[in-house]
Amino acid sequence: GRQVVLSTHLVEDVAAICTSVVVLWGGRVAFHGTPQELRERAAGRVWSTPEPAPGALTSWRTETGAYRVVAERSPGPGATELAPTVEDGYLLLTSGLGEAVSA
């Protein structure tokens, strides 16, 4: 019966300990739901590629040397779709590509 408000940029910590997530962005509630629902927003929009992808929302080199790419659509040949994380959903939502949901 208790609630704790946690303000953080460590998105994976949120996924591990929270049952409900509220993302405030631009002075409004951009998302209110479960970590799983936030993760699912990025389904079909996360890939592994051998090179950075032009036009991607974001991409970064992973420990394997491949690039993790979050984008609206597949970055093209050589891209392998990945299971999304809560952070991927957050990045998509705050980029304006993910549809906002109010509480």
KEVEX-773049 format. One record per residue (C-alpha): x, y, z; residue number from 1. Coordinates in steps of 0.5 Angstrom, whole numbers. Last residue first. Layout:
// residues N
[pt [X Y Z] NUM] ...
END
This chain:
// residues 103
[pt [-5 18 -35] 103] [pt [-3 21 -42] 102] [pt [0 17 -47] 101] [pt [5 19 -52] 100] [pt [6 16 -59] 99] [pt [14 14 -60] 98] [pt [17 18 -65] 97] [pt [18 24 -61] 96] [pt [25 23 -59] 95] [pt [23 22 -52] 94] [pt [19 16 -53] 93] [pt [24 12 -58] 92] [pt [29 13 -52] 91] [pt [25 11 -47] 90] [pt [23 5 -51] 89] [pt [30 3 -52] 88] [pt [31 4 -45] 87] [pt [26 -1 -43] 86] [pt [30 -6 -47] 85] [pt [28 -8 -54] 84] [pt [29 -15 -57] 83] [pt [34 -14 -63] 82] [pt [32 -14 -71] 81] [pt [39 -16 -75] 80] [pt [41 -11 -80] 79] [pt [46 -13 -85] 78] [pt [42 -10 -91] 77] [pt [38 -4 -89] 76] [pt [37 1 -83] 75] [pt [30 -2 -81] 74] [pt [25 3 -79] 73] [pt [23 8 -74] 72] [pt [30 8 -71] 71] [pt [34 5 -65] 70] [pt [41 2 -67] 69] [pt [45 -2 -63] 68] [pt [52 -2 -67] 67] [pt [57 -8 -67] 66] [pt [64 -9 -64] 65] [pt [62 -14 -59] 64] [pt [62 -9 -53] 63] [pt [57 -5 -56] 62] [pt [58 1 -61] 61] [pt [52 6 -60] 60] [pt [46 8 -65] 59] [pt [41 14 -64] 58] [pt [35 16 -67] 57] [pt [37 13 -74] 56] [pt [38 17 -80] 55] [pt [45 14 -82] 54] [pt [46 7 -79] 53] [pt [53 6 -75] 52] [pt [56 0 -78] 51] [pt [56 -8 -77] 50] [pt [48 -7 -75] 49] [pt [44 -10 -69] 48] [pt [37 -7 -69] 47] [pt [32 -4 -65] 46] [pt [25 -1 -68] 45] [pt [21 -8 -69] 44] [pt [19 -7 -61] 43] [pt [20 0 -58] 42] [pt [14 1 -55] 41] [pt [14 -6 -52] 40] [pt [19 -4 -47] 39] [pt [15 2 -45] 38] [pt [9 -3 -44] 37] [pt [14 -8 -40] 36] [pt [16 -2 -35] 35] [pt [9 -1 -34] 34] [pt [5 4 -35] 33] [pt [4 12 -36] 32] [pt [8 16 -42] 31] [pt [9 23 -44] 30] [pt [6 26 -38] 29] [pt [7 33 -39] 28] [pt [12 39 -38] 27] [pt [16 37 -44] 26] [pt [17 30 -42] 25] [pt [15 27 -36] 24] [pt [16 19 -36] 23] [pt [11 15 -31] 22] [pt [13 8 -30] 21] [pt [9 3 -26] 20] [pt [12 -4 -23] 19] [pt [19 -1 -21] 18] [pt [25 -5 -19] 17] [pt [29 -8 -25] 16] [pt [26 -4 -30] 15] [pt [27 3 -26] 14] [pt [34 1 -26] 13] [pt [35 0 -33] 12] [pt [32 7 -34] 11] [pt [38 10 -30] 10] [pt [36 17 -31] 9] [pt [33 18 -25] 8] [pt [27 20 -21] 7] [pt [24 15 -16] 6] [pt [17 16 -13] 5] [pt [16 11 -7] 4] [pt [9 9 -6] 3] [pt [6 5 -1] 2] [pt [0 0 0] 1] 
END
